Amino acid sequence: MSTTADKLASEIRDLPDVEKLRLVDAILTDLDKPDPEIDRIWAEEARKRWAAYKAGAIPTVPYEDVIAKHS
């Protein structure tokens, strides 16, 4: 017997691309819930990186070098 997800996937294959995109957007929106613990961890990491930058403890790359490398 097929799972619900298998049945949905089968039905989705027959939809126009625009409708498929709407479904993807709805699923991603539903999954993208804030996580306070992850936000806290990233905020602490950002503070550490900023402090290291301000203290001159990490190397920096000039903007022009970055643009030249990726142009």
Distance bins in CASP14 RR format, pairs under 12 A and 6 or more apart:
PFRMAT RR
TARGET T0000
AUTHOR 0000-0000-0000
RMODE 2
METHOD distances of the structure
MODEL  1
1 7 0 0 0 0 1 0 0 0 0 0 0
2 8 0 0 0 0 1 0 0 0 0 0 0
2 9 0 0 0 0 1 0 0 0 0 0 0
2 10 1 0 0 1 0 0 0 0 0 0 0
2 11 0 0 0 0 0 1 0 0 0 0 0
3 9 0 0 0 0 1 0 0 0 0 0 0
3 10 0 0 0 0 0 1 0 0 0 0 0
4 10 0 0 0 0 0 1 0 0 0 0 0
4 11 0 0 0 0 0 1 0 0 0 0 0
5 11 0 0 0 0 0 1 0 0 0 0 0
5 12 0 0 0 0 0 1 0 0 0 0 0
5 27 0 0 0 0 0 1 0 0 0 0 0
6 12 0 0 0 0 0 1 0 0 0 0 0
6 13 0 0 0 0 0 1 0 0 0 0 0
7 13 0 0 0 0 0 1 0 0 0 0 0
8 14 0 0 0 0 0 1 0 0 0 0 0
8 15 0 0 0 0 0 1 0 0 0 0 0
8 20 0 0 0 0 0 1 0 0 0 0 0
8 23 0 0 0 0 1 0 0 0 0 0 0
8 27 0 0 0 0 0 1 0 0 0 0 0
9 15 0 0 0 0 0 1 0 0 0 0 0
9 20 0 0 0 0 0 1 0 0 0 0 0
9 23 0 0 0 0 0 1 0 0 0 0 0
11 19 0 0 0 0 0 1 0 0 0 0 0
11 20 0 0 0 0 0 1 0 0 0 0 0
11 23 0 0 0 0 0 1 0 0 0 0 0
12 19 0 0 0 0 1 0 0 0 0 0 0
12 20 1 0 0 1 0 0 0 0 0 0 0
12 21 0 0 0 0 0 1 0 0 0 0 0
12 22 0 0 0 0 0 1 0 0 0 0 0
12 23 1 0 0 1 0 0 0 0 0 0 0
12 24 0 0 0 0 1 0 0 0 0 0 0
12 26 0 0 0 0 0 1 0 0 0 0 0
12 27 0 0 0 0 0 1 0 0 0 0 0
13 19 0 0 0 0 0 1 0 0 0 0 0
13 20 0 0 0 0 1 0 0 0 0 0 0
13 23 0 0 0 0 0 1 0 0 0 0 0
14 20 0 0 0 0 1 0 0 0 0 0 0
15 21 0 0 0 0 1 0 0 0 0 0 0
15 22 0 0 0 0 1 0 0 0 0 0 0
15 23 1 0 0 1 0 0 0 0 0 0 0
15 24 0 0 0 0 0 1 0 0 0 0 0
16 22 0 0 0 0 1 0 0 0 0 0 0
16 23 0 0 0 0 0 1 0 0 0 0 0
17 23 0 0 0 0 0 1 0 0 0 0 0
17 24 0 0 0 0 0 1 0 0 0 0 0
18 24 0 0 0 0 0 1 0 0 0 0 0
18 25 0 0 0 0 0 1 0 0 0 0 0
19 25 0 0 0 0 0 1 0 0 0 0 0
19 26 0 0 0 0 0 1 0 0 0 0 0
20 26 0 0 0 0 0 1 0 0 0 0 0
20 27 0 0 0 0 0 1 0 0 0 0 0
21 27 0 0 0 0 0 1 0 0 0 0 0
21 28 0 0 0 0 0 1 0 0 0 0 0
22 28 0 0 0 0 0 1 0 0 0 0 0
22 29 0 0 0 0 0 1 0 0 0 0 0
23 29 0 0 0 0 0 1 0 0 0 0 0
23 30 0 0 0 0 0 1 0 0 0 0 0
24 30 0 0 0 0 0 1 0 0 0 0 0
24 31 0 0 0 0 0 1 0 0 0 0 0
25 31 0 0 0 0 0 1 0 0 0 0 0
25 32 0 0 0 0 0 1 0 0 0 0 0
26 32 0 0 0 0 0 1 0 0 0 0 0
32 38 0 0 0 0 0 1 0 0 0 0 0
33 39 0 0 0 0 0 1 0 0 0 0 0
34 40 0 0 0 0 0 1 0 0 0 0 0
34 42 0 0 0 0 0 1 0 0 0 0 0
35 41 0 0 0 0 1 0 0 0 0 0 0
35 42 0 0 0 0 1 0 0 0 0 0 0
36 42 0 0 0 0 0 1 0 0 0 0 0
36 43 0 0 0 0 0 1 0 0 0 0 0
37 43 0 0 0 0 0 1 0 0 0 0 0
37 44 0 0 0 0 0 1 0 0 0 0 0
38 44 0 0 0 0 0 1 0 0 0 0 0
38 45 0 0 0 0 0 1 0 0 0 0 0
39 45 0 0 0 0 0 1 0 0 0 0 0
39 46 0 0 0 0 0 1 0 0 0 0 0
40 46 0 0 0 0 0 1 0 0 0 0 0
40 47 0 0 0 0 0 1 0 0 0 0 0
41 47 0 0 0 0 0 1 0 0 0 0 0
41 48 0 0 0 0 0 1 0 0 0 0 0
42 48 0 0 0 0 0 1 0 0 0 0 0
42 49 0 0 0 0 0 1 0 0 0 0 0
43 49 0 0 0 0 0 1 0 0 0 0 0
43 50 0 0 0 0 0 1 0 0 0 0 0
44 50 0 0 0 0 0 1 0 0 0 0 0
44 51 0 0 0 0 0 1 0 0 0 0 0
45 51 0 0 0 0 0 1 0 0 0 0 0
45 52 0 0 0 0 0 1 0 0 0 0 0
46 52 0 0 0 0 0 1 0 0 0 0 0
46 53 0 0 0 0 0 1 0 0 0 0 0
47 53 0 0 0 0 0 1 0 0 0 0 0
47 54 0 0 0 0 0 1 0 0 0 0 0
48 54 0 0 0 0 0 1 0 0 0 0 0
48 55 0 0 0 0 0 1 0 0 0 0 0
48 57 0 0 0 0 0 1 0 0 0 0 0
48 58 0 0 0 0 0 1 0 0 0 0 0
49 55 0 0 0 0 0 1 0 0 0 0 0
49 56 0 0 0 0 0 1 0 0 0 0 0
49 57 0 0 0 0 1 0 0 0 0 0 0
49 58 1 0 0 1 0 0 0 0 0 0 0
49 60 0 0 0 0 0 1 0 0 0 0 0
50 56 0 0 0 0 0 1 0 0 0 0 0
50 57 0 0 0 0 0 1 0 0 0 0 0
50 58 0 0 0 0 0 1 0 0 0 0 0
51 57 0 0 0 0 1 0 0 0 0 0 0
51 58 0 0 0 0 1 0 0 0 0 0 0
52 58 1 0 1 0 0 0 0 0 0 0 0
52 59 0 0 0 0 0 1 0 0 0 0 0
52 60 0 0 0 0 0 1 0 0 0 0 0
53 59 0 0 0 0 1 0 0 0 0 0 0
53 60 1 0 0 1 0 0 0 0 0 0 0
53 61 0 0 0 0 0 1 0 0 0 0 0
54 60 0 0 0 0 0 1 0 0 0 0 0
59 65 0 0 0 0 0 1 0 0 0 0 0
60 66 0 0 0 0 0 1 0 0 0 0 0
61 67 0 0 0 0 0 1 0 0 0 0 0
61 68 0 0 0 0 0 1 0 0 0 0 0
61 69 0 0 0 0 1 0 0 0 0 0 0
61 70 0 0 0 0 0 1 0 0 0 0 0
62 68 0 0 0 0 1 0 0 0 0 0 0
62 69 0 0 0 0 0 1 0 0 0 0 0
63 69 0 0 0 0 0 1 0 0 0 0 0
63 70 0 0 0 0 0 1 0 0 0 0 0
63 71 0 0 0 0 0 1 0 0 0 0 0
64 70 0 0 0 0 0 1 0 0 0 0 0
64 71 0 0 0 0 0 1 0 0 0 0 0
65 71 0 0 0 0 0 1 0 0 0 0 0
END
